[in-house]
Amino acid sequence: MTKQFGIIFLFLFLSIGNLKAQIDENSPLFLELKKQDSIFFERGFNNCDIAYLEKSVDDHLKFYHDKGGFQDKKLFLERTKQNICGNPNQKPIRKVIENSLEVFPLYNNGKLYGAIQSGEHRFFIREKGKQDALGGQAKFTTVWTKKNGNWIMSDILSYDHGDAKLDDKASSIEQLMKDNNIPTLGLGIIEDGKLTGINVYGTQNGKMSAAYNSLFNVASLTKPVTAMTVLRLVSLGKWNLDEPLDNYWIDPDIANDSRHKKLTTRLILSHQTGFPNWRWMNKDNKLNFEFEPGTKYQYSGEGFEYLRKAIENKFHKSLEEMAKEYVFQPLGMDDTSYIWNEKKDADKIVIGYDSNGKAYDIVRNKTANAADDLTTTVEDYGKFLVAVMNNELLTPSVFEAMKSKQVETKKNKYFGLGFEIYDLGNGEIALSHGGSDKGVNTIVFLLPKTKQGLIIFTNVDDGYKIYRQLIEQYLGDKGEKIIEIETK
């Protein structure tokens, strides 16, 4: 049997044999290859980065197309330049069909050396000034191999080309975005305590399709990450929830107000400091107490920044460094940072817009803000929420304190330590937090009892308009209860 015939036979066997060896869609290998597929097509195919395509396929690439014949690497790149990228005013765009992917690992003597990925994808035609037109649909099977630590495509089969039809789920989400003028939507689904769905819809900058690993500024979804970093320190015995912070930091604006002696980490994480949200909201731009610390709830970003300065002074490390050490690296959150990295982030950031479609400037923080402007991906924040749900970072006692009701904010709604808490009745709660800024509306939910979760990232001032439908769609009756509490 020749090598070429052997490859074709393997592909056909996979496509018609209904093998049961595909790995679970929650496994690291499945998610890694889902990401590789997305990056390859979004960057190389949709955005015509020919240099990226060239280094991402094997020098001995074998590409089998049921309409276009066999192509080696040279012909594959030439036809991509000519047929896919030759006319920028009428550009084919590829999107994988949700839930179609399957992955079959390849082993040699018990060692993983590659994987076979199969699925279906649709093609759209993007014309300048027009809505994307639905094109064709096809199946694909790809052999990925790992060389020098990098995944590359060595064999590709593209077949069963025909007309495309949108499935109900994809159609309803895209219609929801269109009806509400949402340029980009990041959606993460957690089921059974695992991140099972990662989707990014729309465009990155109004032109290029948004990739699977697009970066979002998530505004105040920064706060839960800061909270978990600090609670990790508490769990390790390095920090105390109830120790006065004036042992490490006293803001000059309140140095003469003795109430600063009452500030603790617990009061800050549950928003009971007495601070305004931001000092710049005051006429004199100075920090002040608006009420006695610990007596009631008032949301405050200043409190989180106060805490940042205290822990940085004690440990002589930046918040970015501590978050990497205690949260990002342990959880594999490689695309998350408080600080802007032009080289790493500029090509992946999702642009924010006002409700009239005007783009905002990108926020490029040079130092960490404990309360705002974290940049992350749906996948990374999903990893974070799964770790929170499954308590992968905290001691049991600190975990219980985190999800305990520290202060009431409205009927059946409270703040814990870093997360809001909805009391759903019958001993069931939902942990949540949102983020809102110029060109940013984000929100997340965790249901500890049923091990469900939902991540919604949008990039427009009024992106909150689609929250209700998505919450009810993905969280069912629990979502309806959340909406009921929020709207009363």
C-alpha positions, 0 to 999 in steps of 0.5 A: 500500500503506498503512503498516499493511498494509506492516507486516503484510506485512513480518511475514508475509514474515519468518515464512514466508520463512525469510530468511537475513539474520538476524545471528549470535547472537554479534554485539553487536546480537543480544546487545543486543536479547536484553537489551532483550527480557529487560528489557522483559518481566521488568521491564515484564510480569513485574514490572508496571512500567507506567511502564517499559513506557510509556517503552519503547514508541513513542507510535504503537505498533502491537500486533497480537494474533491473539486480542485484536485490534489495540491502540494504545499506550493500549489496550496499557497498559490491557489490561496493567494489567487482564489481566496485572497486575490479579490479583497472586495469579494472575500470568502470567509470560513466559519466552523460549524458548532459542535461538528468537531471531532478529534482522534489522537495518534500514538506511537508506542504510547506517545502522542505524536499528532491527531486527526481532526474532522468537522464541517465548515461554512463559507460566506462571501464578504463584500464591502458595504454589504452583509456577508452572503451565505456560500457553500458548506463542506466537510474536512479532515485534517492531520495535525502533527507536533514538530518542535513544540508547534502544531502543523497541518500535514494532511488535509481532506476537503470534501462533500462540498455543497450548498450551506444552510444555517442551523437554528442555533447559529442563526438565532445568535447571529440574528440576535446580534444583528437585531441589537447591533452587537459587533462581537459576541464572546460566549462561553458555556460551562456544563458539569463543571467543565468548559464545554463551549467557546465561541466568538461571533462577529468581527474583531475590528469591524472588518476581520472575523473575530478569532477563537482566541480574540482578546476582550477588555472585560472591564470590571470582570477584572475584580473577581480575578484580583479577588481570587489572587488575594484569596489565594494568598489568604489560603496560603497563610500569607495574608489576612482577610481582617487585618487592617490595611493601614499596616501596609498602605494609607492613601494620603487623601485619607491619612487624617481620617481615622476611618482608614484604620477600619479598612480590611480586605474583607470590606474591600472585596465585599464593597463596604469601604465607604469609598466612591467608585472612583475619586475622579468623580469628586470635584476635587479628584480626591479619595474620601469616605462617604460613610463609615466602613463596614456599615453598608454596601457601595460599589467601589473600584477605588477599594480594589486599587487600595488593596492592590497598593497594600499587597504590592507594598507587603510582597514587593511584587506587582499585582501582575506578577502575583496574579501570574504566580498564583492564578494565571500560570497554575490555570494555563491562562496564557492570554490574560493580563492586566498590562497591555503588551503591544507586540502580543495583543495588538493583532488580537484585541477586539475593538469597542464601540459606542451605540452609534458604531463609533470606535473607542481607543484601545486601553493600553495600561502600563501598570495593573489596575486591580478593578478594571481593564483586564484583557483575556479570552473566552477560553482563559476566563472560562478556565478561571471560572471552572477553577472557581466553581471546582475550588482549585485554588482556595482552602475549603474555609476560604472558599466558603467565605468567598461564596458567603453573603457578606452584605445585602445589595437588594432583595435576594442579592448579596455581595460575597468576597469578589462575586455577587450572590443571587439567592435562588431559593432552596439553598441554591445560589448563583455567583456572578459579576459584570463589567461595563465601560466604554465599548464593553459590556460583560457578565458571567454566572456560576451555578455551584449546585448544578455545575453550570456557567455562562460567559458573555463578552460584548464590545459595545456600550449597550451590549447588555441588551442581549443578556436576558435572552442568552441567560434564559436560553443557557441557564433555563429556569435558574436564568429566569430566577436571576432575571426576576431578582435583577428586575424587581 
